[in-house]
Amino acid sequence: MDSICTIRSLSQDDWNMYRALRLKALEESPEAFLTTLTEAQNRPEREWRERLTSLDPKWDLPLIAWVGEIPAGMAWGYVTRDRKGEGQLLQMWVDPRFRGRGIGAGLVRRVVDWARSLGLLSLSLGVSETQPEARRLYERCGFRSAGNAEQQPPGSGHRITLMSLALHPGDTRDN
Ligand SMILES: CC(C)(COP(=O)(O)OP(=O)(O)OC[C@H]1O[C@@H](n2cnc3c(N)ncnc32)[C@H](O)[C@@H]1OP(=O)(O)O)[C@@H](O)C(=O)NCCC(=O)NCCS
């Protein structure tokens, strides 16, 4: 990863910056996410605040990658509440100005390390067929396809492939 890039987790006070970056991601890469820009823009301020104020580090890891003082990318690690031992990698996005420098791979690694530290058994994600560079990145980080692409939501024409990474507690190798 680029030496001037640092990855930090978000604190409760960062909700405004999180909102700005998430809206930027949805505007720049609308096909990469199930949430639409309009949905996110219509979300009341209270909900954006609550996303961060209600955080429990045992369940959520919201990350921002900084290039100097610029928030250049984001990702969110999430423990699936109703499936024991499973986590998800969500909201991955890197500002186009900073792509191809390993920032995406750095964000994935941070979420994988966090999931391992919690003793999770697997991490999963959904990647749209419109995002081959994201899929390649996940494959390079050890994720494998966990089924055929499916329309999400059904009938939308938006085809998503589920990918999964098996984690082995205590194994600290780089995937
Ligand atoms: C997917 C994404 C997060 C990757 O971020 P990144 O910081 O570019 O990731 P990395 O630098 O670690 O790896 C990117 C790959 O693209 C290559 N690349 C080189 N220059 C690039 C550029 N200007 N733009 C994009 N990719 C480039 C990298 O070498 C690497 O290739 P490889 O996987 O074949 O080795 C980023 O492309 C993105 O935000 N895409 C739009 C949103 C998206 O698809 N999110 C995923 C939702 S599931």
The ligand as an SDF file (V2000), in Angstrom:
LIG
                    3D

 48 50  0  0  0  0  0  0  0  0999 V2000
  -12.7870   -2.0560   -6.0660 C   0  0  0  0  0  0  0  0  0  0  0  0
  -11.9940   -0.8890   -5.5090 C   0  0  0  0  0  0  0  0  0  0  0  0
  -12.4450   -0.6260   -4.0840 C   0  0  0  0  0  0  0  0  0  0  0  0
  -10.5000   -1.2460   -5.5440 C   0  0  0  0  0  0  0  0  0  0  0  0
   -9.7700   -0.1900   -4.9320 O   0  0  0  0  0  0  0  0  0  0  0  0
   -8.2240    0.0440   -5.2650 P   0  0  0  0  0  0  0  0  0  0  0  0
   -7.6710    0.9100   -4.1990 O   0  0  0  0  0  0  0  0  0  0  0  0
   -8.0500    0.4720   -6.6480 O   0  0  0  0  0  0  0  0  0  0  0  0
   -7.6610   -1.4410   -5.0810 O   0  0  0  0  0  0  0  0  0  0  0  0
   -6.1650   -1.9640   -5.2750 P   0  0  0  0  0  0  0  0  0  0  0  0
   -5.2790   -0.8520   -5.6670 O   0  0  0  0  0  0  0  0  0  0  0  0
   -5.8270   -2.7430   -4.0630 O   0  0  0  0  0  0  0  0  0  0  0  0
   -6.3260   -3.0020   -6.4920 O   0  0  0  0  0  0  0  0  0  0  0  0
   -6.9610   -2.5740   -7.6940 C   0  0  0  0  0  0  0  0  0  0  0  0
   -6.6090   -3.3510   -8.9440 C   0  0  0  0  0  0  0  0  0  0  0  0
   -6.7430   -2.4830  -10.0990 O   0  0  0  0  0  0  0  0  0  0  0  0
   -5.4540   -2.1850  -10.6640 C   0  0  0  0  0  0  0  0  0  0  0  0
   -5.3580   -0.7680  -11.0500 N   0  0  0  0  0  0  0  0  0  0  0  0
   -4.2640   -0.1220  -11.4490 C   0  0  0  0  0  0  0  0  0  0  0  0
   -4.5500    1.1380  -11.7360 N   0  0  0  0  0  0  0  0  0  0  0  0
   -5.8590    1.3140  -11.5030 C   0  0  0  0  0  0  0  0  0  0  0  0
   -6.7330    2.4360  -11.6010 C   0  0  0  0  0  0  0  0  0  0  0  0
   -6.2940    3.6330  -12.0020 N   0  0  0  0  0  0  0  0  0  0  0  0
   -8.0170    2.2760  -11.2720 N   0  0  0  0  0  0  0  0  0  0  0  0
   -8.4690    1.0850  -10.8510 C   0  0  0  0  0  0  0  0  0  0  0  0
   -7.6900   -0.0100  -10.7440 N   0  0  0  0  0  0  0  0  0  0  0  0
   -6.3850    0.1030  -11.0690 C   0  0  0  0  0  0  0  0  0  0  0  0
   -4.5750   -2.5620   -9.5430 C   0  0  0  0  0  0  0  0  0  0  0  0
   -3.2700   -2.8300   -9.9900 O   0  0  0  0  0  0  0  0  0  0  0  0
   -5.2430   -3.8270   -9.0340 C   0  0  0  0  0  0  0  0  0  0  0  0
   -5.2170   -4.8400  -10.0450 O   0  0  0  0  0  0  0  0  0  0  0  0
   -5.2390   -6.4050   -9.7780 P   0  0  0  0  0  0  0  0  0  0  0  0
   -6.3620   -6.6880   -8.7930 O   0  0  0  0  0  0  0  0  0  0  0  0
   -5.5020   -7.0340  -11.1030 O   0  0  0  0  0  0  0  0  0  0  0  0
   -3.8970   -6.7000   -9.2200 O   0  0  0  0  0  0  0  0  0  0  0  0
  -12.1940    0.3910   -6.3850 C   0  0  0  0  0  0  0  0  0  0  0  0
  -11.9060    0.0780   -7.7280 O   0  0  0  0  0  0  0  0  0  0  0  0
  -13.6080    0.9600   -6.3050 C   0  0  0  0  0  0  0  0  0  0  0  0
  -13.9290    1.7120   -5.3930 O   0  0  0  0  0  0  0  0  0  0  0  0
  -14.4860    0.5950   -7.2830 N   0  0  0  0  0  0  0  0  0  0  0  0
  -15.8510    1.1360   -7.3300 C   0  0  0  0  0  0  0  0  0  0  0  0
  -16.7070    0.6610   -6.1610 C   0  0  0  0  0  0  0  0  0  0  0  0
  -16.7620   -0.8490   -6.0670 C   0  0  0  0  0  0  0  0  0  0  0  0
  -16.7890   -1.5600   -7.0630 O   0  0  0  0  0  0  0  0  0  0  0  0
  -16.8270   -1.3370   -4.8160 N   0  0  0  0  0  0  0  0  0  0  0  0
  -16.9510   -2.7360   -4.5240 C   0  0  0  0  0  0  0  0  0  0  0  0
  -18.3240   -3.0060   -4.0000 C   0  0  0  0  0  0  0  0  0  0  0  0
  -18.5340   -4.7760   -3.7210 S   0  0  0  0  0  0  0  0  0  0  0  0
  1  2  1  0
  2  3  1  0
  2  4  1  0
  2 36  1  0
  4  5  1  0
  5  6  1  0
  6  7  2  0
  6  8  1  0
  6  9  1  0
  9 10  1  0
 10 11  2  0
 10 12  1  0
 10 13  1  0
 13 14  1  0
 14 15  1  0
 15 16  1  0
 15 30  1  0
 16 17  1  0
 17 18  1  0
 17 28  1  0
 18 19  1  0
 18 27  1  0
 19 20  2  0
 20 21  1  0
 21 22  1  0
 21 27  2  0
 22 23  1  0
 22 24  2  0
 24 25  1  0
 25 26  2  0
 26 27  1  0
 28 29  1  0
 28 30  1  0
 30 31  1  0
 31 32  1  0
 32 33  2  0
 32 34  1  0
 32 35  1  0
 36 37  1  0
 36 38  1  0
 38 39  2  0
 38 40  1  0
 40 41  1  0
 41 42  1  0
 42 43  1  0
 43 44  2  0
 43 45  1  0
 45 46  1  0
 46 47  1  0
 47 48  1  0
M  END
$$$$
